[in-house]
Amino acid sequence: MNQCSLPHEHGQHEEKILEHMPGAEEIATVAEAMKQLGDPSRLQIFWLLCHCEECVVNIAALVGMTSPAVSHHLRLLKASGLITSRRDGKEMYYKAAETELAQMLHHTVEKLGRITCPRE
């Protein structure tokens, strides 16, 4: 735990808060993921991939974008760890990562947007 002397004492027991404060690396990971979802196109693609696995051409058709534009967004989402890909022959398929971060962001997006998940 970091010991620090605060200029003003307000009786809030900051030392207990500091025990649980995430480190710079954890904060950077979450900030980068949230930054990626700050773009409406990437957010839409991420939400879609939380519910299905698709190739670039189909994603482009589903979200009304060109394949090169979708590929650009997929690269950024993948670099931030929010989606994964797999190759099947010449085709690459994408889906949301099965990580706690991706699942929590998916849940948060749906709660904030009052979006209902499609039933399988």
A tleap script that builds the chain and sets N, CA, C and O, in Angstrom:
source leaprc.protein.ff14SB
mol = sequence {
  NMET ASN GLN CYS SER LEU PRO HIE GLU HIE
  GLY GLN HIE GLU GLU LYS ILE LEU GLU HIE
  MET PRO GLY ALA GLU GLU ILE ALA THR VAL
  ALA GLU ALA MET LYS GLN LEU GLY ASP PRO
  SER ARG LEU GLN ILE PHE TRP LEU LEU CYS
  HIE CYS GLU GLU CYS VAL VAL ASN ILE ALA
  ALA LEU VAL GLY MET THR SER PRO ALA VAL
  SER HIE HIE LEU ARG LEU LEU LYS ALA SER
  GLY LEU ILE THR SER ARG ARG ASP GLY LYS
  GLU MET TYR TYR LYS ALA ALA GLU THR GLU
  LEU ALA GLN MET LEU HIE HIE THR VAL GLU
  LYS LEU GLY ARG ILE THR CYS PRO ARG CGLU
}
set mol.1.N position { 0.836 -1.176 0.000 }
set mol.1.CA position { 0.000 0.000 0.000 }
set mol.1.C position { 0.880 1.239 0.000 }
set mol.1.O position { 1.878 1.313 0.717 }
set mol.2.N position { 0.490 2.213 -0.821 }
set mol.2.CA position { 1.210 3.480 -0.851 }
set mol.2.C position { 0.835 4.311 0.360 }
set mol.2.O position { -0.343 4.498 0.665 }
set mol.3.N position { 1.837 4.799 1.034 }
set mol.3.CA position { 1.586 5.737 2.131 }
set mol.3.C position { 1.743 7.129 1.553 }
set mol.3.O position { 2.742 7.432 0.900 }
set mol.4.N position { 0.764 7.963 1.792 }
set mol.4.CA position { 0.893 9.340 1.329 }
set mol.4.C position { 0.270 10.251 2.368 }
set mol.4.O position { -0.652 9.891 3.100 }
set mol.5.N position { 0.813 11.421 2.390 }
set mol.5.CA position { 0.293 12.430 3.301 }
set mol.5.C position { -0.529 13.403 2.470 }
set mol.5.O position { 0.001 14.098 1.603 }
set mol.6.N position { -1.820 13.446 2.741 }
set mol.6.CA position { -2.697 14.312 1.972 }
set mol.6.C position { -2.664 15.732 2.523 }
set mol.6.O position { -2.572 15.930 3.734 }
set mol.7.N position { -2.738 16.711 1.640 }
set mol.7.CA position { -2.717 18.103 2.085 }
set mol.7.C position { -3.923 18.455 2.957 }
set mol.7.O position { -3.823 19.303 3.844 }
set mol.8.N position { -5.063 17.804 2.706 }
set mol.8.CA position { -6.283 18.080 3.470 }
set mol.8.C position { -6.843 16.763 3.986 }
set mol.8.O position { -7.012 15.820 3.213 }
set mol.9.N position { -7.122 16.687 5.229 }
set mol.9.CA position { -7.714 15.487 5.831 }
set mol.9.C position { -9.222 15.693 5.907 }
set mol.9.O position { -9.702 16.613 6.569 }
set mol.10.N position { -9.970 14.815 5.213 }
set mol.10.CA position { -11.424 14.920 5.195 }
set mol.10.C position { -12.084 13.738 5.887 }
set mol.10.O position { -13.309 13.617 5.867 }
set mol.11.N position { -11.301 12.873 6.492 }
set mol.11.CA position { -11.853 11.749 7.235 }
set mol.11.C position { -12.499 10.677 6.376 }
set mol.11.O position { -13.429 10.005 6.822 }
set mol.12.N position { -12.021 10.507 5.150 }
set mol.12.CA position { -12.630 9.533 4.245 }
set mol.12.C position { -11.887 8.201 4.208 }
set mol.12.O position { -12.277 7.312 3.451 }
set mol.13.N position { -10.865 8.040 4.976 }
set mol.13.CA position { -10.118 6.778 5.069 }
set mol.13.C position { -9.560 6.350 3.708 }
set mol.13.O position { -9.782 5.227 3.256 }
set mol.14.N position { -8.838 7.261 3.073 }
set mol.14.CA position { -8.278 6.998 1.759 }
set mol.14.C position { -7.339 5.799 1.740 }
set mol.14.O position { -7.183 5.147 0.708 }
set mol.15.N position { -6.710 5.505 2.880 }
set mol.15.CA position { -5.788 4.363 2.901 }
set mol.15.C position { -6.510 3.060 2.564 }
set mol.15.O position { -5.917 2.181 1.940 }
set mol.16.N position { -7.760 2.916 2.957 }
set mol.16.CA position { -8.528 1.709 2.614 }
set mol.16.C position { -8.841 1.681 1.119 }
set mol.16.O position { -8.843 0.616 0.501 }
set mol.17.N position { -9.102 2.845 0.543 }
set mol.17.CA position { -9.363 2.923 -0.890 }
set mol.17.C position { -8.100 2.561 -1.661 }
set mol.17.O position { -8.164 1.820 -2.642 }
set mol.18.N position { -6.951 3.078 -1.224 }
set mol.18.CA position { -5.684 2.799 -1.907 }
set mol.18.C position { -5.332 1.320 -1.915 }
set mol.18.O position { -4.665 0.853 -2.838 }
set mol.19.N position { -5.767 0.576 -0.908 }
set mol.19.CA position { -5.508 -0.864 -0.870 }
set mol.19.C position { -6.129 -1.577 -2.073 }
set mol.19.O position { -5.632 -2.617 -2.505 }
set mol.20.N position { -7.202 -1.023 -2.606 }
set mol.20.CA position { -7.930 -1.669 -3.700 }
set mol.20.C position { -7.775 -0.956 -5.043 }
set mol.20.O position { -8.303 -1.414 -6.057 }
set mol.21.N position { -7.059 0.151 -5.049 }
set mol.21.CA position { -6.903 0.905 -6.292 }
set mol.21.C position { -6.117 0.086 -7.306 }
set mol.21.O position { -5.041 -0.425 -6.996 }
set mol.22.N position { -6.659 -0.042 -8.530 }
set mol.22.CA position { -5.932 -0.792 -9.558 }
set mol.22.C position { -4.635 -0.074 -9.938 }
set mol.22.O position { -4.508 1.143 -9.805 }
set mol.23.N position { -3.695 -0.861 -10.410 }
set mol.23.CA position { -2.430 -0.306 -10.847 }
set mol.23.C position { -2.549 0.350 -12.212 }
set mol.23.O position { -3.577 0.245 -12.881 }
set mol.24.N position { -1.504 1.015 -12.605 }
set mol.24.CA position { -1.488 1.743 -13.875 }
set mol.24.C position { -1.737 0.819 -15.067 }
set mol.24.O position { -2.407 1.211 -16.023 }
set mol.25.N position { -1.211 -0.391 -15.021 }
set mol.25.CA position { -1.382 -1.331 -16.139 }
set mol.25.C position { -2.840 -1.760 -16.283 }
set mol.25.O position { -3.363 -1.815 -17.396 }
set mol.26.N position { -3.494 -2.062 -15.171 }
set mol.26.CA position { -4.908 -2.462 -15.215 }
set mol.26.C position { -5.779 -1.312 -15.720 }
set mol.26.O position { -6.681 -1.511 -16.534 }
set mol.27.N position { -5.496 -0.117 -15.227 }
set mol.27.CA position { -6.256 1.060 -15.654 }
set mol.27.C position { -6.046 1.308 -17.148 }
set mol.27.O position { -6.998 1.626 -17.860 }
set mol.28.N position { -4.814 1.166 -17.628 }
set mol.28.CA position { -4.517 1.389 -19.048 }
set mol.28.C position { -5.260 0.392 -19.936 }
set mol.28.O position { -5.741 0.757 -21.008 }
set mol.29.N position { -5.355 -0.861 -19.497 }
set mol.29.CA position { -6.067 -1.884 -20.266 }
set mol.29.C position { -7.543 -1.534 -20.413 }
set mol.29.O position { -8.102 -1.605 -21.508 }
set mol.30.N position { -8.159 -1.163 -19.318 }
set mol.30.CA position { -9.579 -0.800 -19.344 }
set mol.30.C position { -9.789 0.483 -20.148 }
set mol.30.O position { -10.736 0.578 -20.928 }
set mol.31.N position { -8.916 1.461 -19.963 }
set mol.31.CA position { -9.045 2.726 -20.688 }
set mol.31.C position { -8.936 2.505 -22.193 }
set mol.31.O position { -9.685 3.106 -22.963 }
set mol.32.N position { -8.015 1.652 -22.615 }
set mol.32.CA position { -7.853 1.374 -24.043 }
set mol.32.C position { -9.101 0.691 -24.601 }
set mol.32.O position { -9.560 1.039 -25.689 }
set mol.33.N position { -9.649 -0.267 -23.875 }
set mol.33.CA position { -10.864 -0.946 -24.328 }
set mol.33.C position { -12.022 0.041 -24.436 }
set mol.33.O position { -12.767 0.022 -25.415 }
set mol.34.N position { -12.172 0.891 -23.445 }
set mol.34.CA position { -13.260 1.864 -23.470 }
set mol.34.C position { -13.049 2.893 -24.580 }
set mol.34.O position { -14.010 3.365 -25.187 }
set mol.35.N position { -11.806 3.232 -24.836 }
set mol.35.CA position { -11.493 4.160 -25.927 }
set mol.35.C position { -11.943 3.562 -27.262 }
set mol.35.O position { -12.514 4.258 -28.101 }
set mol.36.N position { -11.684 2.281 -27.447 }
set mol.36.CA position { -12.083 1.623 -28.693 }
set mol.36.C position { -13.598 1.626 -28.851 }
set mol.36.O position { -14.106 1.795 -29.959 }
set mol.37.N position { -14.315 1.443 -27.765 }
set mol.37.CA position { -15.773 1.415 -27.833 }
set mol.37.C position { -16.378 2.812 -27.883 }
set mol.37.O position { -17.595 2.954 -27.995 }
set mol.38.N position { -15.543 3.843 -27.802 }
set mol.38.CA position { -16.010 5.215 -27.921 }
set mol.38.C position { -16.379 5.584 -29.350 }
set mol.38.O position { -17.022 6.608 -29.579 }
set mol.39.N position { -15.983 4.767 -30.303 }
set mol.39.CA position { -16.333 4.990 -31.698 }
set mol.39.C position { -17.632 4.226 -31.989 }
set mol.39.O position { -17.694 3.019 -31.755 }
set mol.40.N position { -18.664 4.903 -32.494 }
set mol.40.CA position { -19.951 4.235 -32.724 }
set mol.40.C position { -19.871 3.010 -33.643 }
set mol.40.O position { -20.558 2.015 -33.408 }
set mol.41.N position { -19.041 3.077 -34.679 }
set mol.41.CA position { -18.917 1.928 -35.591 }
set mol.41.C position { -18.305 0.735 -34.881 }
set mol.41.O position { -18.784 -0.391 -35.018 }
set mol.42.N position { -17.243 0.982 -34.120 }
set mol.42.CA position { -16.610 -0.127 -33.390 }
set mol.42.C position { -17.538 -0.676 -32.326 }
set mol.42.O position { -17.576 -1.886 -32.102 }
set mol.43.N position { -18.285 0.194 -31.669 }
set mol.43.CA position { -19.232 -0.258 -30.659 }
set mol.43.C position { -20.287 -1.158 -31.291 }
set mol.43.O position { -20.638 -2.196 -30.730 }
set mol.44.N position { -20.786 -0.766 -32.444 }
set mol.44.CA position { -21.787 -1.578 -33.136 }
set mol.44.C position { -21.205 -2.934 -33.549 }
set mol.44.O position { -21.858 -3.966 -33.392 }
set mol.45.N position { -19.994 -2.929 -34.071 }
set mol.45.CA position { -19.344 -4.183 -34.480 }
set mol.45.C position { -19.091 -5.059 -33.257 }
set mol.45.O position { -19.340 -6.264 -33.295 }
set mol.46.N position { -18.600 -4.462 -32.175 }
set mol.46.CA position { -18.364 -5.236 -30.950 }
set mol.46.C position { -19.661 -5.864 -30.457 }
set mol.46.O position { -19.688 -7.050 -30.129 }
set mol.47.N position { -20.734 -5.082 -30.402 }
set mol.47.CA position { -22.009 -5.615 -29.931 }
set mol.47.C position { -22.443 -6.779 -30.803 }
set mol.47.O position { -22.864 -7.815 -30.289 }
set mol.48.N position { -22.345 -6.623 -32.114 }
set mol.48.CA position { -22.717 -7.693 -33.040 }
set mol.48.C position { -21.915 -8.962 -32.755 }
set mol.48.O position { -22.465 -10.063 -32.708 }
set mol.49.N position { -20.599 -8.789 -32.564 }
set mol.49.CA position { -19.732 -9.953 -32.352 }
set mol.49.C position { -19.887 -10.571 -30.961 }
set mol.49.O position { -19.387 -11.666 -30.704 }
set mol.50.N position { -20.572 -9.876 -30.082 }
set mol.50.CA position { -20.910 -10.479 -28.784 }
set mol.50.C position { -22.021 -11.519 -28.946 }
set mol.50.O position { -22.251 -12.340 -28.058 }
set mol.51.N position { -22.706 -11.472 -30.090 }
set mol.51.CA position { -23.854 -12.346 -30.305 }
set mol.51.C position { -23.676 -13.346 -31.442 }
set mol.51.O position { -24.494 -14.250 -31.607 }
set mol.52.N position { -22.619 -13.191 -32.218 }
set mol.52.CA position { -22.381 -14.146 -33.302 }
set mol.52.C position { -20.915 -14.095 -33.718 }
set mol.52.O position { -20.179 -13.172 -33.369 }
set mol.53.N position { -20.522 -15.101 -34.463 }
set mol.53.CA position { -19.192 -15.144 -35.072 }
set mol.53.C position { -19.402 -14.912 -36.559 }
set mol.53.O position { -20.213 -15.598 -37.181 }
set mol.54.N position { -18.687 -13.959 -37.139 }
set mol.54.CA position { -18.900 -13.604 -38.537 }
set mol.54.C position { -17.598 -13.258 -39.242 }
set mol.54.O position { -16.580 -12.963 -38.616 }
set mol.55.N position { -17.668 -13.306 -40.574 }
set mol.55.CA position { -16.546 -12.895 -41.418 }
set mol.55.C position { -16.692 -11.416 -41.763 }
set mol.55.O position { -17.756 -10.830 -41.561 }
set mol.56.N position { -15.640 -10.824 -42.276 }
set mol.56.CA position { -15.611 -9.395 -42.577 }
set mol.56.C position { -16.714 -8.996 -43.554 }
set mol.56.O position { -17.395 -7.993 -43.344 }
set mol.57.N position { -16.891 -9.768 -44.612 }
set mol.57.CA position { -17.880 -9.419 -45.635 }
set mol.57.C position { -19.285 -9.379 -45.034 }
set mol.57.O position { -20.054 -8.463 -45.325 }
set mol.58.N position { -19.625 -10.355 -44.207 }
set mol.58.CA position { -20.948 -10.369 -43.582 }
set mol.58.C position { -21.103 -9.263 -42.547 }
set mol.58.O position { -22.170 -8.659 -42.436 }
set mol.59.N position { -20.040 -8.997 -41.788 }
set mol.59.CA position { -20.102 -7.900 -40.813 }
set mol.59.C position { -20.359 -6.587 -41.552 }
set mol.59.O position { -21.191 -5.782 -41.134 }
set mol.60.N position { -19.636 -6.381 -42.655 }
set mol.60.CA position { -19.805 -5.162 -43.443 }
set mol.60.C position { -21.253 -5.022 -43.921 }
set mol.60.O position { -21.823 -3.933 -43.855 }
set mol.61.N position { -21.837 -6.096 -44.392 }
set mol.61.CA position { -23.222 -6.052 -44.864 }
set mol.61.C position { -24.183 -5.774 -43.707 }
set mol.61.O position { -25.142 -5.018 -43.858 }
set mol.62.N position { -23.922 -6.383 -42.563 }
set mol.62.CA position { -24.819 -6.226 -41.414 }
set mol.62.C position { -24.795 -4.814 -40.830 }
set mol.62.O position { -25.817 -4.326 -40.348 }
set mol.63.N position { -23.634 -4.156 -40.869 }
set mol.63.CA position { -23.528 -2.820 -40.269 }
set mol.63.C position { -23.512 -1.694 -41.309 }
set mol.63.O position { -23.403 -0.520 -40.955 }
set mol.64.N position { -23.619 -2.054 -42.587 }
set mol.64.CA position { -23.687 -1.042 -43.637 }
set mol.64.C position { -22.398 -0.277 -43.855 }
set mol.64.O position { -22.412 0.939 -44.049 }
set mol.65.N position { -21.283 -0.992 -43.823 }
set mol.65.CA position { -19.978 -0.373 -44.036 }
set mol.65.C position { -19.235 -1.140 -45.126 }
set mol.65.O position { -19.657 -2.226 -45.522 }
set mol.66.N position { -18.139 -0.580 -45.604 }
set mol.66.CA position { -17.306 -1.300 -46.564 }
set mol.66.C position { -16.435 -2.309 -45.823 }
set mol.66.O position { -16.155 -2.153 -44.634 }
set mol.67.N position { -16.019 -3.327 -46.531 }
set mol.67.CA position { -15.138 -4.339 -45.922 }
set mol.67.C position { -13.819 -3.740 -45.421 }
set mol.67.O position { -13.378 -4.095 -44.328 }
set mol.68.N position { -13.168 -2.837 -46.186 }
set mol.68.CA position { -11.933 -2.243 -45.662 }
set mol.68.C position { -12.155 -1.454 -44.364 }
set mol.68.O position { -11.323 -1.502 -43.458 }
set mol.69.N position { -13.271 -0.733 -44.277 }
set mol.69.CA position { -13.565 0.019 -43.051 }
set mol.69.C position { -13.784 -0.932 -41.884 }
set mol.69.O position { -13.290 -0.688 -40.783 }
set mol.70.N position { -14.522 -2.016 -42.116 }
set mol.70.CA position { -14.752 -3.007 -41.067 }
set mol.70.C position { -13.433 -3.641 -40.649 }
set mol.70.O position { -13.184 -3.823 -39.457 }
set mol.71.N position { -12.591 -3.977 -41.610 }
set mol.71.CA position { -11.284 -4.576 -41.296 }
set mol.71.C position { -10.461 -3.652 -40.402 }
set mol.71.O position { -9.802 -4.112 -39.470 }
set mol.72.N position { -10.497 -2.370 -40.682 }
set mol.72.CA position { -9.785 -1.389 -39.850 }
set mol.72.C position { -10.303 -1.447 -38.408 }
set mol.72.O position { -9.514 -1.521 -37.466 }
set mol.73.N position { -11.615 -1.414 -38.240 }
set mol.73.CA position { -12.199 -1.459 -36.891 }
set mol.73.C position { -11.898 -2.789 -36.197 }
set mol.73.O position { -11.644 -2.816 -34.993 }
set mol.74.N position { -11.927 -3.882 -36.945 }
set mol.74.CA position { -11.628 -5.192 -36.358 }
set mol.74.C position { -10.189 -5.251 -35.851 }
set mol.74.O position { -9.930 -5.822 -34.792 }
set mol.75.N position { -9.250 -4.665 -36.599 }
set mol.75.CA position { -7.852 -4.645 -36.151 }
set mol.75.C position { -7.726 -3.931 -34.810 }
set mol.75.O position { -7.027 -4.403 -33.913 }
set mol.76.N position { -8.397 -2.808 -34.677 }
set mol.76.CA position { -8.325 -2.047 -33.424 }
set mol.76.C position { -8.990 -2.801 -32.268 }
set mol.76.O position { -8.456 -2.834 -31.159 }
set mol.77.N position { -10.137 -3.397 -32.521 }
set mol.77.CA position { -10.823 -4.167 -31.474 }
set mol.77.C position { -9.993 -5.377 -31.050 }
set mol.77.O position { -9.930 -5.716 -29.869 }
set mol.78.N position { -9.363 -6.016 -32.018 }
set mol.78.CA position { -8.533 -7.185 -31.701 }
set mol.78.C position { -7.297 -6.776 -30.911 }
set mol.78.O position { -6.912 -7.458 -29.961 }
set mol.79.N position { -6.671 -5.660 -31.299 }
set mol.79.CA position { -5.480 -5.184 -30.593 }
set mol.79.C position { -5.795 -4.826 -29.138 }
set mol.79.O position { -4.936 -4.948 -28.264 }
set mol.80.N position { -7.021 -4.386 -28.885 }
set mol.80.CA position { -7.404 -4.050 -27.513 }
set mol.80.C position { -7.890 -5.264 -26.730 }
set mol.80.O position { -8.240 -5.143 -25.557 }
set mol.81.N position { -7.915 -6.432 -27.367 }
set mol.81.CA position { -8.293 -7.665 -26.673 }
set mol.81.C position { -9.789 -7.883 -26.542 }
set mol.81.O position { -10.216 -8.762 -25.793 }
set mol.82.N position { -10.595 -7.106 -27.250 }
set mol.82.CA position { -12.052 -7.249 -27.123 }
set mol.82.C position { -12.640 -8.306 -28.041 }
set mol.82.O position { -13.720 -8.830 -27.769 }
set mol.83.N position { -11.940 -8.627 -29.131 }
set mol.83.CA position { -12.408 -9.679 -30.028 }
set mol.83.C position { -11.268 -10.634 -30.339 }
set mol.83.O position { -10.096 -10.324 -30.131 }
set mol.84.N position { -11.641 -11.797 -30.841 }
set mol.84.CA position { -10.663 -12.790 -31.279 }
set mol.84.C position { -11.024 -13.198 -32.704 }
set mol.84.O position { -12.109 -12.890 -33.197 }
set mol.85.N position { -10.109 -13.885 -33.345 }
set mol.85.CA position { -10.365 -14.350 -34.711 }
set mol.85.C position { -9.876 -15.783 -34.854 }
set mol.85.O position { -9.033 -16.265 -34.098 }
set mol.86.N position { -10.442 -16.440 -35.857 }
set mol.86.CA position { -9.980 -17.773 -36.227 }
set mol.86.C position { -10.075 -17.894 -37.733 }
set mol.86.O position { -10.954 -17.314 -38.370 }
set mol.87.N position { -9.157 -18.655 -38.282 }
set mol.87.CA position { -9.136 -18.859 -39.737 }
set mol.87.C position { -9.770 -20.210 -40.056 }
set mol.87.O position { -9.529 -21.210 -39.379 }
set mol.88.N position { -10.589 -20.208 -41.112 }
set mol.88.CA position { -11.178 -21.442 -41.642 }
set mol.88.C position { -10.953 -21.395 -43.152 }
set mol.88.O position { -11.712 -20.758 -43.883 }
set mol.89.N position { -9.915 -22.067 -43.604 }
set mol.89.CA position { -9.533 -21.972 -45.004 }
set mol.89.C position { -9.028 -20.573 -45.294 }
set mol.89.O position { -8.112 -20.087 -44.631 }
set mol.90.N position { -9.626 -19.924 -46.284 }
set mol.90.CA position { -9.229 -18.558 -46.628 }
set mol.90.C position { -10.010 -17.518 -45.836 }
set mol.90.O position { -9.676 -16.334 -45.867 }
set mol.91.N position { -11.030 -17.947 -45.138 }
set mol.91.CA position { -11.923 -17.018 -44.434 }
set mol.91.C position { -11.490 -16.820 -42.983 }
set mol.91.O position { -11.087 -17.765 -42.305 }
set mol.92.N position { -11.581 -15.573 -42.525 }
set mol.92.CA position { -11.286 -15.233 -41.135 }
set mol.92.C position { -12.606 -14.898 -40.460 }
set mol.92.O position { -13.403 -14.121 -40.986 }
set mol.93.N position { -12.832 -15.487 -39.292 }
set mol.93.CA position { -14.054 -15.254 -38.532 }
set mol.93.C position { -13.715 -14.537 -37.231 }
set mol.93.O position { -12.674 -14.785 -36.624 }
set mol.94.N position { -14.604 -13.650 -36.816 }
set mol.94.CA position { -14.401 -12.833 -35.623 }
set mol.94.C position { -15.554 -13.015 -34.656 }
set mol.94.O position { -16.699 -13.235 -35.049 }
set mol.95.N position { -15.213 -12.915 -33.366 }
set mol.95.CA position { -16.236 -12.941 -32.312 }
set mol.95.C position { -15.673 -12.208 -31.104 }
set mol.95.O position { -14.474 -11.941 -31.029 }
set mol.96.N position { -16.550 -11.885 -30.162 }
set mol.96.CA position { -16.109 -11.225 -28.937 }
set mol.96.C position { -15.188 -12.160 -28.163 }
set mol.96.O position { -15.391 -13.375 -28.145 }
set mol.97.N position { -14.198 -11.593 -27.540 }
set mol.97.CA position { -13.277 -12.385 -26.717 }
set mol.97.C position { -14.031 -12.945 -25.514 }
set mol.97.O position { -14.955 -12.319 -24.994 }
set mol.98.N position { -13.628 -14.105 -25.095 }
set mol.98.CA position { -14.243 -14.733 -23.925 }
set mol.98.C position { -13.455 -14.351 -22.676 }
set mol.98.O position { -12.963 -15.203 -21.938 }
set mol.99.N position { -13.355 -13.047 -22.468 }
set mol.99.CA position { -12.639 -12.524 -21.311 }
set mol.99.C position { -13.627 -11.800 -20.407 }
set mol.99.O position { -14.707 -11.394 -20.837 }
set mol.100.N position { -13.242 -11.652 -19.176 }
set mol.100.CA position { -14.095 -10.938 -18.230 }
set mol.100.C position { -14.314 -9.498 -18.680 }
set mol.100.O position { -15.424 -8.976 -18.572 }
set mol.101.N position { -13.266 -8.856 -19.183 }
set mol.101.CA position { -13.369 -7.476 -19.634 }
set mol.101.C position { -14.382 -7.348 -20.773 }
set mol.101.O position { -15.259 -6.486 -20.723 }
set mol.102.N position { -14.270 -8.196 -21.795 }
set mol.102.CA position { -15.192 -8.129 -22.933 }
set mol.102.C position { -16.627 -8.402 -22.492 }
set mol.102.O position { -17.552 -7.721 -22.935 }
set mol.103.N position { -16.817 -9.386 -21.631 }
set mol.103.CA position { -18.166 -9.711 -21.163 }
set mol.103.C position { -18.764 -8.585 -20.334 }
set mol.103.O position { -19.950 -8.281 -20.459 }
set mol.104.N position { -17.953 -7.970 -19.493 }
set mol.104.CA position { -18.450 -6.870 -18.675 }
set mol.104.C position { -18.787 -5.651 -19.529 }
set mol.104.O position { -19.790 -4.980 -19.290 }
set mol.105.N position { -17.951 -5.368 -20.521 }
set mol.105.CA position { -18.236 -4.235 -21.409 }
set mol.105.C position { -19.496 -4.497 -22.229 }
set mol.105.O position { -20.297 -3.588 -22.448 }
set mol.106.N position { -19.671 -5.731 -22.678 }
set mol.106.CA position { -20.892 -6.103 -23.403 }
set mol.106.C position { -22.116 -5.853 -22.518 }
set mol.106.O position { -23.090 -5.240 -22.956 }
set mol.107.N position { -22.063 -6.318 -21.304 }
set mol.107.CA position { -23.172 -6.135 -20.357 }
set mol.107.C position { -23.416 -4.642 -20.102 }
set mol.107.O position { -24.561 -4.193 -20.065 }
set mol.108.N position { -22.345 -3.889 -19.928 }
set mol.108.CA position { -22.459 -2.452 -19.675 }
set mol.108.C position { -23.089 -1.730 -20.862 }
set mol.108.O position { -23.956 -0.876 -20.675 }
set mol.109.N position { -22.664 -2.061 -22.072 }
set mol.109.CA position { -23.225 -1.450 -23.277 }
set mol.109.C position { -24.729 -1.692 -23.335 }
set mol.109.O position { -25.504 -0.780 -23.624 }
set mol.110.N position { -25.128 -2.910 -23.063 }
set mol.110.CA position { -26.558 -3.228 -23.136 }
set mol.110.C position { -27.350 -2.546 -22.026 }
set mol.110.O position { -28.479 -2.109 -22.250 }
set mol.111.N position { -26.775 -2.452 -20.842 }
set mol.111.CA position { -27.463 -1.760 -19.742 }
set mol.111.C position { -27.588 -0.266 -20.033 }
set mol.111.O position { -28.666 0.310 -19.885 }
set mol.112.N position { -26.491 0.355 -20.444 }
set mol.112.CA position { -26.507 1.788 -20.719 }
set mol.112.C position { -27.432 2.148 -21.876 }
set mol.112.O position { -28.115 3.172 -21.842 }
set mol.113.N position { -27.448 1.304 -22.891 }
set mol.113.CA position { -28.276 1.572 -24.060 }
set mol.113.C position { -29.669 0.986 -23.958 }
set mol.113.O position { -30.479 1.123 -24.875 }
set mol.114.N position { -29.949 0.326 -22.831 }
set mol.114.CA position { -31.248 -0.355 -22.665 }
set mol.114.C position { -31.530 -1.267 -23.855 }
set mol.114.O position { -32.621 -1.265 -24.425 }
set mol.115.N position { -30.514 -2.041 -24.209 }
set mol.115.CA position { -30.583 -2.958 -25.343 }
set mol.115.C position { -30.852 -4.367 -24.813 }
set mol.115.O position { -30.249 -4.790 -23.827 }
set mol.116.N position { -31.723 -5.060 -25.445 }
set mol.116.CA position { -32.024 -6.433 -25.048 }
set mol.116.C position { -31.202 -7.385 -25.902 }
set mol.116.O position { -31.150 -7.236 -27.123 }
set mol.117.N position { -30.564 -8.358 -25.273 }
set mol.117.CA position { -29.824 -9.379 -26.001 }
set mol.117.C position { -30.782 -10.225 -26.816 }
set mol.117.O position { -31.875 -10.549 -26.352 }
set mol.118.N position { -30.381 -10.589 -28.038 }
set mol.118.CA position { -31.215 -11.532 -28.794 }
set mol.118.C position { -31.159 -12.901 -28.129 }
set mol.118.O position { -30.123 -13.296 -27.595 }
set mol.119.N position { -32.240 -13.600 -28.163 }
set mol.119.CA position { -32.285 -14.954 -27.599 }
set mol.119.C position { -31.850 -15.939 -28.670 }
set mol.119.O position { -32.183 -15.793 -29.846 }
set mol.120.N position { -31.096 -16.946 -28.239 }
set mol.120.CA position { -30.591 -17.932 -29.217 }
set mol.120.C position { -31.592 -19.017 -29.467 }
set mol.120.O position { -31.334 -19.925 -30.257 }
savepdb mol mol.pdb
quit
